[in-house]
Amino acid sequence: MYIMSTMQINIKEARQRFSELINTVALRKERVIITSRNKPKAVLVSLQDAEALESDAARRARRQMQLEAIKKLRIRLAQKGRGDNSLNILKQLRKERVGDLSNDH
């Protein structure tokens, strides 16, 4: 497992060493925490790290949307008196959907 190192630097020094910090982040995959009055204010990360963070955030957002859709479906099923069997209904819907997808090809 790769352990990424992190360095801290204050804003004034970060301004003076900006090019060096960019290279440190890009080439050595280090993260740089920029501080002001000894409090973290920002983090300088590689493009690869930033893309991974965005990807993780998108995945979490998609999962949250899926959970909301399931919740709404369960509510609709309960209103129709079919809430007790929602898990089996979801399994059946999934089977039908997979069947439809396999018939398309």
Summary of the structure (lengths in Angstrom):
residues: 105
radius of gyration: 24.1
end to end distance: 41.0
largest distance: 67.7
contacts: 229
relative contact order: 0.08
helix: 69%
strand: 16%
